[in-house]
Amino acid sequence: MPVISRFLGIMIYIYWNDHFPPHYHAKYGEYEITIEIETGVVNGSFPKRALRHVLEWHDLHQSELMANWELCRQQEEPKSIFPLE
């Protein structure tokens, strides 16, 4: 599970060769969610403030997330994505 970004205590990662639809995982303490890259649909629960940060970051990096999804599907190393400041 390659970590592609870390910010504000949140870790963002994509599993190698994961199932469709294209998505990524976010972890914050004991909380974990998945976010669909194309739609922004969230599965799981997260504290509201942390969720706002993840969705803001998602909006800024959607094309990079999709490129990383494709790399991971091909068992290639994804690129780091700039964290939210």
C-alpha positions as CSV (number, residue, x, y, z in Angstrom):
1,M,0.0,0.0,0.0
2,P,2.0,3.0,-1.2
3,V,1.5,6.2,0.8
4,I,1.2,9.0,-1.7
5,S,0.6,12.0,0.7
6,R,0.6,12.9,4.4
7,F,-0.8,16.1,5.9
8,L,-2.3,17.2,9.2
9,G,-2.1,13.7,10.7
10,I,-3.9,12.2,7.6
11,M,-2.3,9.5,5.5
12,I,-3.4,9.0,1.9
13,Y,-2.6,5.7,0.1
14,I,-3.7,3.5,-2.8
15,Y,-3.5,-0.3,-2.7
16,W,-1.6,-2.2,-5.5
17,N,-4.0,-3.5,-8.1
18,D,-7.1,-2.5,-6.0
19,H,-10.7,-3.1,-7.2
20,F,-12.8,-0.7,-9.2
21,P,-14.1,2.0,-9.1
22,P,-10.9,4.0,-8.9
23,H,-10.4,5.2,-5.3
24,Y,-7.9,5.9,-2.6
25,H,-7.8,5.4,1.1
26,A,-7.4,8.0,3.9
27,K,-6.5,7.2,7.5
28,Y,-6.6,9.5,10.5
29,G,-6.0,7.8,13.8
30,E,-8.4,4.9,14.1
31,Y,-10.6,6.3,11.3
32,E,-10.4,5.1,7.7
33,I,-12.3,6.1,4.6
34,T,-12.2,5.4,0.9
35,I,-12.9,8.2,-1.7
36,E,-13.8,7.5,-5.3
37,I,-11.5,9.6,-7.4
38,E,-14.0,10.6,-10.2
39,T,-17.0,11.3,-8.0
40,G,-15.6,12.2,-4.6
41,V,-18.1,9.7,-3.0
42,V,-16.9,8.8,0.5
43,N,-17.3,5.4,2.2
44,G,-16.6,5.2,5.9
45,S,-16.5,7.7,8.7
46,F,-14.0,10.5,9.5
47,P,-14.1,13.4,11.9
48,K,-15.7,16.4,10.0
49,R,-12.7,18.6,10.0
50,A,-10.4,15.9,8.7
51,L,-12.9,15.0,6.1
52,R,-13.1,18.6,4.9
53,H,-9.3,18.6,4.6
54,V,-9.3,15.4,2.6
55,L,-12.0,16.6,0.2
56,E,-10.2,19.9,-0.3
57,W,-7.0,18.1,-1.1
58,H,-9.0,15.7,-3.4
59,D,-10.3,18.7,-5.4
60,L,-6.8,20.0,-5.9
61,H,-5.2,16.7,-7.0
62,Q,-7.9,14.7,-8.8
63,S,-5.9,14.2,-12.0
64,E,-2.8,13.2,-10.1
65,L,-4.8,10.7,-8.1
66,M,-6.2,9.1,-11.3
67,A,-2.6,8.9,-12.7
68,N,-1.5,7.2,-9.5
69,W,-4.4,4.8,-9.6
70,E,-3.3,3.7,-13.1
71,L,0.3,3.3,-11.9
72,C,-0.8,1.1,-9.0
73,R,-3.1,-1.0,-11.2
74,Q,0.1,-1.7,-13.3
75,Q,2.1,-2.5,-10.2
76,E,4.2,0.6,-10.7
77,E,5.4,3.0,-8.0
78,P,3.0,6.0,-7.7
79,K,4.3,9.5,-7.4
80,S,4.0,11.5,-4.2
81,I,1.3,14.2,-4.2
82,F,1.9,17.6,-2.5
83,P,0.2,17.7,0.9
84,L,-2.4,20.2,1.9
85,E,-1.0,23.2,3.6
